[in-house]
Amino acid sequence: MQIKLGDKIKELRKRDGRKQEDLANALGVTAQAVSRWEAGGGYPDMGMIPAIANYFHVSIDALFGYNNDRDMRVKEYVAEAHKLLLGGAGDSDKCIALMRKALEEFPTEPEFKKCLANALHQKGFAVTERPNKYLEEAVSLYEELSETDKTVILSLLSVYGLLGEYDKAEKKALEQPPLRNSREILAASIIGGNHEAKYLGEAVLSLLRELVFAVEPAIARNDEMKNSQAGIELLAMIRDLYRKLLGEDYAGILITDYFLIDMRCAKIAAAMKDYEQAMGFFDSAYDNFATIYKMQEEGLKAEHYNTPLLSEVGDMSLPVVMVKPELIESAVSQFPSEMQKRIKKNPKYVY
């Protein structure tokens, strides 16, 4: 540890362009003492460690070279948690146990709290008992995280809804800035500059996704549209817009949106007893499901867009709905019996 500490002091001193005398004067020691530390011939008094860390604007862990080990350990835990969250229903229990263990090791790590909240959310969604201890703990974690991490607010609202706490959900939602003040829209309003095309592309893509996330449930909850050809045509129009913007050869994570659109169209057509049309949409939805499920198993890659309006857009880490066999099973169970028979007869549909 002495050698590592001396090496780290030397590395930080050179990083900042400081001389041994500069550090010595700041600490009230001789330059010879600093030289000995860096050569591994001695080490500072423990009471001096915080002052050295403060001088170089690093944590004490970083001073001792622990940060790299810690960061690697955190990444390993998070990667395993994400893998479990994408797994079957039983994996949420494993993820909860893993994150509790991780938090014993790193009690303040926010990524672990987020993964734990997500696993509790997933587990609680499948539990019908009330009170639901999983959802209640998830709410507590999401509320804590939402003070500094706005990405969890959507999950927080979802859990509020599952618990029937609609007033809390509405209050939290209305506290957030309007769409016009979002990061993507504001950045796109900057005319000129090196990143103009990038920001405009990000705004286009973000608005496209928010459009489908608003229209799909709006149709599902509208008595006139939910079982009508007009509802199908509106969703199909949005699907065509996706293809125009993303390109016909697009093969990325946003295929999950195609899956959602196709499945909603299949449900509408089935409710209208137009089984031929319903099967066409279901077949497309199933193909998209199979594609994205394979991507998940192989490991999701950074997004890449090669169409004119999006060519400058990089990986935005967009939120997506991870597909699981349960999604197909749930959808099929809601179809009329005639539709279910057609699906079960076709050996292609394995889920």
Sine and cosine of phi, psi and omega as CSV:
sin_phi,cos_phi,sin_psi,cos_psi,sin_omega,cos_omega
0.00,0.00,-0.55,0.83,0.01,-1.00
-0.88,0.48,-0.71,0.70,-0.03,-1.00
-0.90,0.43,-0.69,0.73,0.00,-1.00
-0.89,0.45,-0.65,0.76,0.00,-1.00
-0.91,0.42,-0.70,0.72,0.02,-1.00
-0.89,0.46,-0.69,0.72,0.04,-1.00
-0.88,0.48,-0.64,0.77,-0.04,-1.00
-0.93,0.37,-0.66,0.75,0.04,-1.00
-0.87,0.49,-0.70,0.72,0.02,-1.00
-0.89,0.45,-0.69,0.72,-0.01,-1.00
-0.88,0.48,-0.71,0.71,-0.03,-1.00
-0.94,0.35,-0.61,0.79,0.00,-1.00
-0.89,0.45,-0.70,0.71,0.01,-1.00
-0.94,0.35,-0.57,0.82,0.05,-1.00
-0.84,0.54,-0.65,0.76,-0.05,-1.00
-1.00,-0.03,0.03,1.00,0.01,-1.00
0.93,0.38,0.54,0.84,-0.02,-1.00
-0.98,-0.19,0.45,-0.89,0.08,-1.00
-1.00,-0.08,0.29,-0.96,0.05,-1.00
-0.86,0.51,-0.59,0.81,0.00,-1.00
-0.90,0.44,-0.58,0.81,-0.01,-1.00
-0.89,0.46,-0.73,0.68,0.00,-1.00
-0.92,0.40,-0.67,0.74,-0.01,-1.00
-0.87,0.50,-0.70,0.71,0.00,-1.00
-0.89,0.45,-0.62,0.78,-0.01,-1.00
-0.92,0.39,-0.51,0.86,-0.06,-1.00
-0.99,-0.12,-0.19,0.98,-0.03,-1.00
0.97,0.24,0.55,0.83,0.06,-1.00
-0.82,-0.57,0.01,-1.00,0.01,-1.00
-1.00,0.02,0.38,-0.93,0.06,-1.00
-0.90,0.44,-0.51,0.86,0.03,-1.00
-0.90,0.43,-0.57,0.82,0.03,-1.00
-0.91,0.42,-0.68,0.73,0.02,-1.00
-0.89,0.45,-0.66,0.75,0.01,-1.00
-0.87,0.49,-0.67,0.75,0.01,-1.00
-0.90,0.44,-0.66,0.75,0.02,-1.00
-0.85,0.52,-0.74,0.67,-0.08,-1.00
-0.92,0.38,-0.46,0.89,0.01,-1.00
-1.00,0.07,-0.09,1.00,-0.01,-1.00
0.99,0.14,0.26,0.97,-0.01,-1.00
-1.00,-0.02,0.07,1.00,0.00,-1.00
0.08,-1.00,-0.04,-1.00,0.01,-1.00
-0.49,-0.87,0.36,-0.93,-0.04,-1.00
-0.92,0.39,0.39,-0.92,0.16,-0.99
-0.88,0.48,0.56,-0.83,-0.04,-1.00
-0.86,0.51,-0.52,0.86,0.01,-1.00
-0.93,0.37,-0.28,0.96,-0.02,-1.00
-1.00,-0.01,-0.23,0.97,-0.08,-1.00
-0.85,0.52,-0.74,0.67,0.02,-1.00
-0.86,0.51,-0.60,0.80,-0.01,-1.00
-0.92,0.39,-0.62,0.79,0.02,-1.00
-0.92,0.40,-0.69,0.72,0.02,-1.00
-0.88,0.47,-0.67,0.74,0.01,-1.00
-0.91,0.42,-0.60,0.80,-0.01,-1.00
-0.88,0.48,-0.63,0.77,-0.03,-1.00
-1.00,-0.09,0.06,1.00,0.01,-1.00
0.84,0.54,0.73,0.69,0.07,-1.00
-0.75,-0.66,0.24,-0.97,0.08,-1.00
-0.98,0.22,0.29,-0.96,0.06,-1.00
-0.90,0.44,-0.61,0.79,0.06,-1.00
-0.85,0.53,-0.70,0.71,-0.01,-1.00
-0.90,0.43,-0.60,0.80,0.01,-1.00
-0.88,0.48,-0.61,0.79,0.00,-1.00
-1.00,0.03,0.06,1.00,0.05,-1.00
0.98,0.20,0.36,0.93,-0.03,-1.00
-1.00,0.09,-0.34,0.94,-0.13,-0.99
-0.86,0.51,-0.67,0.74,-0.02,-1.00
-0.88,0.47,-0.68,0.73,0.04,-1.00
-0.89,0.46,-0.68,0.74,-0.02,-1.00
-0.90,0.44,-0.74,0.67,-0.02,-1.00
-0.86,0.50,-0.66,0.75,0.01,-1.00
-0.90,0.43,-0.67,0.75,0.01,-1.00
-0.90,0.43,-0.67,0.74,0.02,-1.00
-0.88,0.47,-0.71,0.70,0.00,-1.00
-0.88,0.48,-0.64,0.77,0.01,-1.00
-0.90,0.44,-0.70,0.72,0.02,-1.00
-0.88,0.47,-0.73,0.68,-0.05,-1.00
-0.91,0.42,-0.66,0.75,0.02,-1.00
-0.88,0.48,-0.68,0.74,0.02,-1.00
-0.92,0.39,-0.61,0.79,0.03,-1.00
-0.89,0.45,-0.70,0.72,0.01,-1.00
-0.89,0.46,-0.63,0.78,0.03,-1.00
-0.89,0.46,-0.67,0.74,0.01,-1.00
-0.93,0.37,-0.61,0.79,-0.01,-1.00
-0.91,0.41,-0.43,0.90,0.03,-1.00
-1.00,0.02,-0.06,1.00,-0.06,-1.00
-0.99,0.11,-0.32,-0.95,-0.02,-1.00
-0.97,0.25,-0.03,-1.00,-0.09,-1.00
-0.86,0.50,-0.60,0.80,-0.04,-1.00
-0.94,0.34,-0.31,0.95,-0.08,-1.00
-0.96,0.27,-0.30,0.95,0.04,-1.00
-0.90,0.43,-0.58,0.81,0.07,-1.00
-0.89,0.45,-0.68,0.74,0.02,-1.00
-0.90,0.44,-0.63,0.77,0.00,-1.00
-0.92,0.40,-0.65,0.76,0.04,-1.00
-0.87,0.49,-0.72,0.69,0.00,-1.00
-0.90,0.44,-0.67,0.74,-0.01,-1.00
-0.89,0.46,-0.69,0.73,-0.04,-1.00
-0.95,0.31,-0.51,0.86,0.09,-1.00
-0.92,0.40,-0.64,0.77,0.06,-1.00
-0.90,0.44,-0.70,0.72,-0.01,-1.00
-0.89,0.46,-0.62,0.79,-0.02,-1.00
-0.96,0.29,-0.39,0.92,0.13,-0.99
-0.92,0.39,-0.56,0.83,-0.01,-1.00
-0.99,0.16,-0.64,0.77,-0.01,-1.00
-0.75,-0.66,0.99,0.13,-0.16,-0.99
-0.88,0.48,-0.40,0.92,-0.10,-1.00
-0.96,-0.28,0.07,1.00,-0.09,-1.00
-0.94,0.35,0.92,-0.40,-0.06,-1.00
-0.91,0.42,-0.54,0.84,0.00,-1.00
-0.90,0.44,-0.57,0.82,0.03,-1.00
-0.93,0.36,-0.64,0.77,0.03,-1.00
-0.90,0.44,-0.61,0.79,0.01,-1.00
-0.92,0.39,-0.70,0.71,0.02,-1.00
-0.90,0.44,-0.63,0.77,0.03,-1.00
-0.90,0.44,-0.70,0.71,0.02,-1.00
-0.88,0.48,-0.67,0.75,0.01,-1.00
-0.90,0.44,-0.65,0.76,0.01,-1.00
-0.93,0.38,-0.65,0.76,0.05,-1.00
-0.90,0.43,-0.63,0.77,0.06,-1.00
-0.86,0.50,-0.75,0.66,-0.01,-1.00
-0.88,0.47,-0.71,0.70,0.02,-1.00
-0.91,0.42,-0.73,0.68,-0.04,-1.00
-0.90,0.44,-0.51,0.86,0.01,-1.00
-0.88,0.48,-0.55,0.84,-0.06,-1.00
-1.00,-0.01,-0.05,1.00,-0.03,-1.00
-0.98,-0.22,0.77,-0.63,-0.06,-1.00
-0.99,-0.11,-0.26,0.97,-0.07,-1.00
-0.90,0.43,0.52,-0.86,0.06,-1.00
-0.77,-0.63,0.70,-0.71,0.01,1.00
-0.95,0.32,0.45,-0.89,-0.04,-1.00
-0.99,-0.14,0.98,-0.19,-0.10,-0.99
-0.90,0.43,-0.48,0.88,-0.02,-1.00
-0.94,0.34,-0.74,0.68,0.00,-1.00
-0.92,0.39,-0.59,0.81,0.00,-1.00
-0.92,0.40,-0.64,0.77,0.06,-1.00
-0.94,0.35,-0.60,0.80,0.04,-1.00
-0.88,0.48,-0.68,0.73,0.03,-1.00
-0.85,0.53,-0.72,0.69,-0.01,-1.00
-0.85,0.52,-0.68,0.73,0.00,-1.00
-0.93,0.36,-0.71,0.71,0.00,-1.00
-0.89,0.46,-0.63,0.77,0.02,-1.00
-0.89,0.47,-0.69,0.73,0.04,-1.00
-0.89,0.46,-0.73,0.68,-0.04,-1.00
-0.92,0.38,-0.55,0.84,-0.09,-1.00
-0.90,0.43,-0.28,0.96,0.03,-1.00
-0.92,0.40,-0.49,0.87,-0.03,-1.00
-0.82,-0.57,-0.24,0.97,-0.05,-1.00
-0.80,-0.61,0.98,-0.19,-0.06,-1.00
-0.95,0.31,-0.22,0.98,-0.03,-1.00
-0.94,0.35,-0.27,0.96,-0.03,-1.00
-1.00,-0.03,-0.08,1.00,-0.10,-0.99
-0.89,0.45,-0.64,0.77,0.02,-1.00
-0.87,0.50,-0.67,0.74,0.04,-1.00
-0.91,0.41,-0.63,0.77,0.02,-1.00
-0.87,0.49,-0.70,0.72,0.02,-1.00
-0.89,0.45,-0.61,0.79,0.02,-1.00
-0.88,0.48,-0.70,0.71,-0.02,-1.00
-0.93,0.36,-0.64,0.77,0.10,-1.00
-0.81,0.59,-0.70,0.71,-0.01,-1.00
-0.89,0.45,-0.68,0.73,0.01,-1.00
-0.90,0.45,-0.50,0.87,0.01,-1.00
-1.00,0.03,-0.05,1.00,-0.01,-1.00
0.98,0.22,0.26,0.97,-0.01,-1.00
-1.00,-0.04,0.91,0.42,-0.12,-0.99
-0.93,0.37,-0.53,0.85,0.02,-1.00
-0.90,0.44,-0.67,0.74,0.04,-1.00
-0.91,0.42,-0.65,0.76,0.00,-1.00
-0.89,0.45,-0.70,0.71,-0.01,-1.00
-0.91,0.42,-0.68,0.73,0.00,-1.00
-0.87,0.48,-0.72,0.69,-0.01,-1.00
-0.90,0.43,-0.66,0.75,-0.01,-1.00
-0.90,0.44,-0.68,0.74,-0.05,-1.00
-0.96,0.27,-0.23,0.97,0.08,-1.00
-0.97,0.25,-0.31,0.95,-0.08,-1.00
-0.99,0.16,0.41,-0.91,-0.01,-1.00
-0.92,0.39,0.47,-0.88,0.03,-1.00
-0.93,0.37,0.28,-0.96,-0.04,-1.00
-0.81,0.58,-0.60,0.80,-0.04,-1.00
-0.89,0.46,-0.38,0.93,-0.01,-1.00
-0.98,-0.22,0.28,0.96,0.01,-1.00
-0.96,0.28,0.33,-0.94,-0.02,-1.00
-0.84,0.55,-0.73,0.68,-0.08,-1.00
-0.90,0.43,-0.67,0.74,-0.02,-1.00
-0.94,0.35,-0.67,0.75,-0.01,-1.00
-0.90,0.43,-0.69,0.73,0.00,-1.00
-0.90,0.44,-0.60,0.80,-0.01,-1.00
-0.94,0.35,-0.31,0.95,-0.01,-1.00
-0.99,0.17,-0.13,0.99,0.04,-1.00
-0.99,0.16,0.96,-0.29,-0.05,-1.00
-1.00,0.05,0.79,-0.62,-0.03,-1.00
1.00,-0.02,-0.02,-1.00,0.01,-1.00
1.00,-0.01,0.20,-0.98,-0.08,-1.00
-0.93,0.36,-0.40,0.92,-0.12,-0.99
-0.94,-0.33,0.28,0.96,-0.07,-1.00
-0.84,0.55,-0.78,0.63,-0.04,-1.00
-0.89,0.46,-0.61,0.80,0.01,-1.00
-0.89,0.45,-0.76,0.65,-0.05,-1.00
-0.92,0.38,-0.63,0.78,0.04,-1.00
-0.90,0.44,-0.66,0.75,0.03,-1.00
-0.90,0.45,-0.65,0.76,0.02,-1.00
-0.90,0.44,-0.62,0.79,0.03,-1.00
-0.91,0.41,-0.69,0.73,0.02,-1.00
-0.86,0.51,-0.75,0.67,-0.05,-1.00
-0.91,0.40,-0.67,0.74,0.01,-1.00
-0.90,0.44,-0.69,0.72,-0.01,-1.00
-0.92,0.39,-0.59,0.81,0.05,-1.00
-0.87,0.50,-0.71,0.70,-0.02,-1.00
-0.94,0.35,-0.62,0.78,0.03,-1.00
-0.92,0.39,-0.50,0.86,0.03,-1.00
-0.89,0.46,-0.76,0.65,-0.03,-1.00
-0.93,0.36,-0.57,0.82,0.02,-1.00
-0.94,0.35,-0.37,0.93,0.07,-1.00
-1.00,0.01,-0.69,0.72,-0.10,-1.00
-0.95,0.33,-0.68,0.74,-0.07,-1.00
-0.85,0.52,-0.79,0.61,0.03,-1.00
-0.94,0.33,-0.47,0.88,0.03,-1.00
-0.89,0.45,-0.67,0.74,0.05,-1.00
-0.91,0.41,-0.69,0.73,-0.04,-1.00
-0.88,0.47,-0.45,0.90,-0.06,-1.00
-0.97,-0.26,0.10,0.99,-0.02,-1.00
-0.97,-0.24,0.85,-0.52,-0.09,-1.00
-0.87,0.49,-0.56,0.83,-0.03,-1.00
-0.98,0.21,-0.52,0.86,-0.14,-0.99
-0.99,-0.16,-0.47,0.88,-0.22,-0.98
-0.90,0.44,-0.45,0.90,0.01,-1.00
-0.82,-0.57,0.69,0.72,-0.09,-1.00
-0.77,-0.64,0.41,-0.91,0.08,-1.00
-0.91,0.42,-0.50,0.86,0.02,-1.00
-0.88,0.47,-0.62,0.79,0.04,-1.00
-0.91,0.42,-0.67,0.74,0.04,-1.00
-0.89,0.46,-0.71,0.70,-0.04,-1.00
-0.89,0.45,-0.61,0.79,0.01,-1.00
-0.91,0.41,-0.70,0.72,0.03,-1.00
-0.91,0.41,-0.63,0.77,0.02,-1.00
-0.90,0.44,-0.57,0.82,0.04,-1.00
-0.90,0.43,-0.64,0.77,0.04,-1.00
-0.92,0.39,-0.63,0.77,0.04,-1.00
-0.87,0.49,-0.66,0.75,0.03,-1.00
-0.90,0.43,-0.60,0.80,0.03,-1.00
-0.91,0.42,-0.66,0.75,0.10,-1.00
-0.81,0.59,-0.76,0.65,-0.07,-1.00
-0.90,0.43,-0.59,0.81,0.02,-1.00
-0.91,0.41,-0.66,0.75,-0.07,-1.00
-0.98,0.18,-0.63,0.78,-0.05,-1.00
-1.00,0.02,-0.41,0.91,-0.02,-1.00
0.99,-0.15,0.54,-0.84,-0.03,-1.00
-0.90,0.43,-0.46,0.89,-0.05,-1.00
-0.99,-0.11,0.23,0.97,-0.01,-1.00
-0.88,0.47,0.70,-0.72,0.00,-1.00
-0.61,-0.79,0.89,0.45,-0.03,-1.00
-0.82,-0.58,-0.16,-0.99,-0.11,-0.99
-0.90,0.43,-0.39,0.92,-0.02,-1.00
-0.95,0.31,-0.02,1.00,0.15,-0.99
-0.88,0.48,-0.35,0.94,0.09,-1.00
-0.87,0.50,-0.56,0.83,0.04,-1.00
-0.92,0.38,-0.63,0.78,0.08,-1.00
-0.86,0.51,-0.68,0.73,0.00,-1.00
-0.85,0.53,-0.74,0.67,-0.03,-1.00
-0.89,0.45,-0.67,0.74,0.00,-1.00
-0.91,0.42,-0.74,0.67,-0.02,-1.00
-0.88,0.47,-0.65,0.76,-0.03,-1.00
-0.92,0.38,-0.61,0.79,0.05,-1.00
-0.91,0.42,-0.67,0.74,0.04,-1.00
-0.89,0.46,-0.63,0.77,0.03,-1.00
-0.89,0.46,-0.66,0.75,0.00,-1.00
-0.91,0.42,-0.66,0.75,0.01,-1.00
-0.91,0.42,-0.74,0.68,-0.01,-1.00
-0.89,0.47,-0.63,0.77,0.02,-1.00
-0.91,0.42,-0.65,0.76,0.03,-1.00
-0.90,0.44,-0.48,0.88,0.05,-1.00
-0.99,0.11,-0.03,1.00,-0.05,-1.00
0.90,0.44,0.39,0.92,0.12,-0.99
-1.00,-0.06,0.98,0.20,-0.17,-0.99
-0.94,0.34,-0.48,0.88,0.04,-1.00
-0.91,0.42,-0.74,0.68,0.03,-1.00
-0.91,0.42,-0.66,0.75,-0.01,-1.00
-0.88,0.48,-0.68,0.73,-0.01,-1.00
-0.92,0.40,-0.56,0.83,0.05,-1.00
-0.89,0.46,-0.70,0.71,0.02,-1.00
-0.94,0.35,-0.63,0.78,0.01,-1.00
-0.90,0.44,-0.65,0.76,0.01,-1.00
-0.88,0.48,-0.68,0.74,0.04,-1.00
-0.90,0.43,-0.67,0.74,0.02,-1.00
-0.88,0.48,-0.68,0.74,-0.02,-1.00
-0.90,0.43,-0.67,0.74,0.03,-1.00
-0.87,0.49,-0.67,0.74,0.03,-1.00
-0.91,0.40,-0.63,0.77,0.06,-1.00
-0.86,0.52,-0.74,0.67,-0.03,-1.00
-0.88,0.47,-0.64,0.77,-0.01,-1.00
-0.90,0.43,-0.76,0.65,-0.08,-1.00
-0.96,0.29,-0.52,0.85,0.04,-1.00
-0.90,0.43,-0.65,0.76,0.05,-1.00
-0.90,0.43,-0.66,0.75,0.04,-1.00
-0.85,0.52,-0.69,0.73,-0.02,-1.00
-0.89,0.45,-0.67,0.75,-0.01,-1.00
-0.92,0.40,-0.56,0.83,-0.03,-1.00
-1.00,0.10,-0.22,0.97,-0.02,-1.00
0.98,-0.20,0.88,-0.48,-0.05,-1.00
-0.92,0.38,0.68,-0.73,-0.01,-1.00
-0.97,-0.26,0.29,-0.96,0.04,-1.00
-0.88,0.48,0.61,-0.79,-0.02,-1.00
-0.95,0.32,0.52,-0.85,0.08,-1.00
-0.62,-0.79,0.75,-0.66,-0.02,-1.00
-0.86,-0.51,0.69,-0.72,-0.03,-1.00
-0.83,-0.56,0.35,0.94,0.07,-1.00
-1.00,-0.03,0.36,-0.93,-0.14,-0.99
-0.78,0.62,-0.75,0.66,-0.09,-1.00
-0.97,0.24,-0.33,0.94,-0.09,-1.00
-0.91,-0.41,0.10,1.00,-0.12,-0.99
-0.89,0.46,-0.43,0.90,-0.01,-1.00
-1.00,-0.04,-0.05,1.00,-0.03,-1.00
-0.99,0.12,0.77,-0.64,0.06,-1.00
-0.99,-0.11,-0.32,-0.95,0.01,-1.00
-0.95,0.32,0.90,-0.44,-0.03,-1.00
-1.00,-0.09,-0.02,1.00,-0.07,-1.00
0.77,0.63,0.78,0.62,-0.05,-1.00
-0.93,0.37,0.62,-0.78,0.07,-1.00
-0.93,0.37,0.71,-0.71,-0.01,-1.00
-0.70,-0.72,0.35,-0.94,0.09,-1.00
-1.00,0.03,0.90,-0.44,0.02,-1.00
-0.97,0.26,0.77,-0.64,-0.05,-1.00
-1.00,0.04,0.64,-0.77,0.04,-1.00
-0.68,-0.73,0.35,-0.94,0.04,-1.00
-0.81,0.59,-0.53,0.85,-0.01,-1.00
-0.87,0.50,-0.50,0.87,0.02,-1.00
-0.90,0.43,-0.70,0.71,0.03,-1.00
-0.92,0.40,-0.72,0.69,-0.01,-1.00
-0.84,0.54,-0.71,0.70,-0.01,-1.00
-0.90,0.44,-0.68,0.73,-0.01,-1.00
-0.89,0.45,-0.72,0.69,-0.03,-1.00
-0.89,0.45,-0.62,0.79,-0.03,-1.00
-0.90,0.43,-0.35,0.94,-0.01,-1.00
-1.00,-0.04,-0.13,0.99,0.03,-1.00
-0.97,0.23,0.41,-0.91,0.12,-0.99
-0.86,0.51,0.39,-0.92,-0.06,-1.00
-0.84,0.54,-0.60,0.80,0.01,-1.00
-0.87,0.49,-0.67,0.74,0.01,-1.00
-0.93,0.38,-0.66,0.75,0.02,-1.00
-0.88,0.48,-0.64,0.77,0.02,-1.00
-0.87,0.48,-0.69,0.72,-0.01,-1.00
-0.89,0.45,-0.65,0.76,-0.02,-1.00
-0.92,0.38,-0.70,0.71,-0.05,-1.00
-0.93,0.36,-0.41,0.91,0.02,-1.00
-0.96,0.27,-0.41,0.91,-0.09,-1.00
-1.00,0.01,0.90,-0.44,-0.02,-1.00
-0.91,0.40,-0.22,0.97,-0.01,-1.00
-0.90,0.43,-0.57,0.82,-0.13,-0.99
-1.00,0.07,1.00,-0.06,0.03,-1.00
-0.91,-0.42,0.83,-0.55,-0.02,-1.00
-0.48,-0.88,0.00,0.00,0.00,0.00
